[in-house]
Amino acid sequence: MKFSDVILAVAAAFVIDILVLVVLLMVLISPLGSYWGLNSAGMVSGLVGGLLVGYLFAVKIHEESRMNAVGKIAVLAAFVEMFAVLIGFSGNSYYGAWTKETLQSMFQTGSWTTVDWFVYEQLALLMNVALNVVLALVLSFIGLYIGSMLRKPKKS
């Protein structure tokens, strides 16, 4: 599998992921609430994106070792997810306010300096990025592997 195929597979996965995510957000936010609706929609859309791309790129995946090809796509998808999360948080002022509110409710008795706030917000951001990268890696790997198994290569 060439690197251009890997890039095309990751791009297709993210387009499918975003399209499925938008639909699932409209369906799941109301009954599950914003926190659980957003998280479940993100996980399901990541898995569905991996399944569809695994099915669509099954011929390319079967050209070499399946584990190797799926691993390449999953690692690049996790790397792209890291940047997507960082860009999303940089443009969202709600995240900083939510982090401060959560930390204030957890540590009500202490007086915090600006450096304390900065360090703990960066730590919370790092933990969120790490969680999203691990989830993207695992869900895309599972989806790609299962999706590639659904479509058998033609015997020549």
NORSULBEL-V950375 format. One record per backbone hydrogen bond with DSSP energy under -0.5 kcal/mol. NH is the residue of the N-H (numbers start at 1). CO is the residue of the C=O. E is the energy in kcal/mol with one decimal. If there is no record, write none. Layout:
nh={NH	NH}
co={CO	CO}
e={E	E}
This chain:
nh={6	7	8	9	10	11	12	13	14	15	16	17	18	19	20	21	22	23	24	25	26	27	28	29	31	32	33	36	37	38	39	40	41	42	43	44	45	46	47	48	49	50	51	52	53	54	55	56	57	58	61	62	63	63	64	64	69	70	71	72	73	74	75	76	77	78	79	80	81	82	83	84	85	86	87	88	89	90	91	92	93	95	96	97	98	99	100	101	102	103	104	105	106	107	112	117	118	119	120	121	122	123	124	125	126	127	128	129	130	131	132	133	134	135	136	137	138	139	140	141	142	143	144	145	146	147	148	149	150	151	152}
co={2	3	4	5	6	7	8	9	10	11	12	13	14	15	16	17	18	19	20	21	22	23	24	25	27	28	29	32	33	34	35	36	37	38	39	40	41	42	43	44	45	46	47	48	49	50	51	52	53	55	57	58	59	60	60	61	65	66	67	68	69	70	71	72	73	74	75	76	77	78	79	80	81	82	83	84	85	86	87	89	91	92	92	93	94	95	96	97	98	99	100	101	102	103	110	113	114	115	116	117	118	119	120	121	122	123	124	125	126	127	128	129	130	131	132	133	134	135	136	137	138	139	140	141	142	143	144	145	146	147	150}
e={-1.7	-2.5	-2.2	-2.4	-2.4	-2.5	-2.4	-2.3	-2.3	-2.0	-2.5	-2.7	-2.4	-2.2	-2.7	-2.6	-2.4	-1.5	-2.8	-2.8	-1.8	-1.5	-3.5	-1.9	-0.6	-2.1	-1.8	-0.5	-2.0	-1.9	-2.1	-2.7	-2.1	-2.0	-2.1	-2.6	-2.4	-1.8	-2.0	-2.7	-2.6	-1.9	-2.4	-2.6	-2.2	-2.6	-2.1	-2.8	-2.8	-1.0	-2.6	-2.3	-0.6	-0.7	-0.5	-0.8	-2.5	-2.8	-2.2	-2.2	-2.0	-2.7	-2.5	-2.1	-2.4	-2.2	-2.0	-2.3	-2.2	-1.7	-1.4	-2.2	-2.6	-2.2	-2.5	-2.3	-2.4	-1.9	-1.4	-0.8	-0.6	-0.8	-0.6	-1.6	-2.9	-2.5	-2.4	-2.5	-2.4	-2.6	-2.6	-2.0	-1.6	-2.5	-0.5	-2.1	-2.5	-2.8	-2.6	-2.5	-2.3	-2.2	-2.3	-2.3	-2.7	-2.4	-2.1	-2.7	-2.6	-2.4	-2.4	-2.5	-2.5	-2.5	-2.5	-2.5	-2.6	-2.9	-2.1	-1.8	-2.6	-2.7	-2.9	-2.5	-2.6	-2.8	-2.3	-1.2	-1.2	-0.6	-0.6}
